[in-house]
């Protein structure tokens, strides 16, 4: 993720992707879709706001969830504001939002939206389409943020259905359980499931992998996927899931899979590898924006992996000095490299078809 500049300040001060105000001059800031940057927003009595970035000056209005709910920081043009009911390019994908009558749910929703905005930034960076439900696509992308109905103190109660909410993907709808926004609960689950990481952005990057399998591979390159990840039709997903939770992963899974869960089924292998690919793209983009020469690469998967490993070595050692988890725990073996190469090819083809 890049950092940005507040051009309401003189000299310009630094802005970050999640900012809504400049901490130096207190100007309102937001994401400008015209110059693709976090920028100071200059109030304009006729149009709402104008982007303060030099050479931009785009007339903008706040997303409804920015202006009224405080869970967004994106601006939009007046035309898009009218077309999409006041919702920005991220918020227009929401099918279900949390029950805001429950204390704490607004903050949990804000955390989910922050992770979703980072997801969309990476998708735009690699050029993949993400059609909203209003766009008339045969497979629109949408999100449901819901909580379990629990018989305890009510921390996660809000569905009204009395059912447990499962994080997952089905036919373009990605569901995230609100309890994943609770740091303590998420860490407990990470330890219980023996995961190296468990993060909100990780959930989004994994579930979007299922979406792109359906959008870019299903009925188009299923044989290519089988050759790399295995047969997704046999065993069935239900059979594979039952076997995984009864027997667990093979003891040598690290030799060919990015995670233990990736061994469960070919679809999960693809989704976990797709998430790892996004990790690589995001880390290298951030490192390059900070001037780290080791992040340089030619756009090919092998150069990307090499740069990621070099950056990862430095990041891991820094974290170990602070007693923290490795940022880059993945060891990329030749079989994992081949899977990342396939994902890279899918992304390149999908981006080319979208232009």
Steps between C-alpha positions, in 0.01 A plus 500: 500500500630842405509800726363831378537877551271766641521796263294711736820516709805703403729314474287191430469255790464126475163326474416132537241278335261495797512874582187714511680812627849642471659487846705815419248747353174318597370515142248234405658239275364211298563271205473683169390263220635740239867515606482169691641643821415604853479878470389808688140594421430871456136592579316644199155648553386408149624142460583382853878456490792528262816292508795713613761296314689704236367432153182334626237730651225243436156591634404237757243399759538269798380142493187467715685265736772765536267793558233330711645182651869581550619163370643608162743759364426496129371778279314468171392712207150645497412269209603186690331635813170511312553169319589295806269649762772703669734202554864494393672235290559287814179550697268434204597132527339458843201267511475478882652730761516433876209575730601847618260486796751265666767683695841472338377389160573832332868473598510140378338603172761776461779242544346279232463793261862602555616149406265495199642829372850350511371196312355721228820703478695181423238376253522833317879483512504162322215603271233245588132593454266508798151573365248633750143364522375817326723443194297225334780243512405128488722449810499819710714524812325574830569478872300407809636601841304317768527361850398179674190488714659387825339405831775675699551869578394597148837611366426364153119498498348672197386261226149454634509148355629309801764345277878489494662715232775331300765704326506386139409557136200389295408619148667839534392570859781516757384468861723606791410425862536809720686306768802507266534870588566410865878476542483262796244270337692496173826415678327219690377355172845541344660299781222238502540446125880517507512785246804721448274802440130576541407854396202686359681581177600134480134394506416742221795386289408135546128532428557719194709212365186285491321781316769523233508121457132524409548811285823415314543119512161330528395385153811662352820338628392225736745252347786741558392537862477122542853457368637730771267469798340160451150382411240733649219255416642196682471471790202730541548809713284354778698175501831687503385724785394205714825317433709808581339556839521130583859437385663843467762588238784276389808543723709627206246751370755788511681347201215570259236722664501855635301393808359192669148606402606510134526119512129465571375531138620632166276806533650586838849445361428752225343752741788476748754536217306794357513663844876440517536658155319812622729507804798508265352778287402711803831463684703585189279801421544635852873432509551668162303806610731529802807497275622148575711396201459131576132535402591562136393229252418456131137396547569129457408260776857380562632853548202580719567196718870585530425860601234380746743258661767768535255748654352225715837408647551856620146535632510169684826586675362839606189335642706239684694781667167619639374153591230506232382244245681475167339729242595263217477143637464331161789296355446489123596153377502404127144356514374817673684710242314314223167572669586869537603502132158364402324763712718769342397381153132505600539856631677620185232347275219636716648849502552495123139389441373780725669779301 
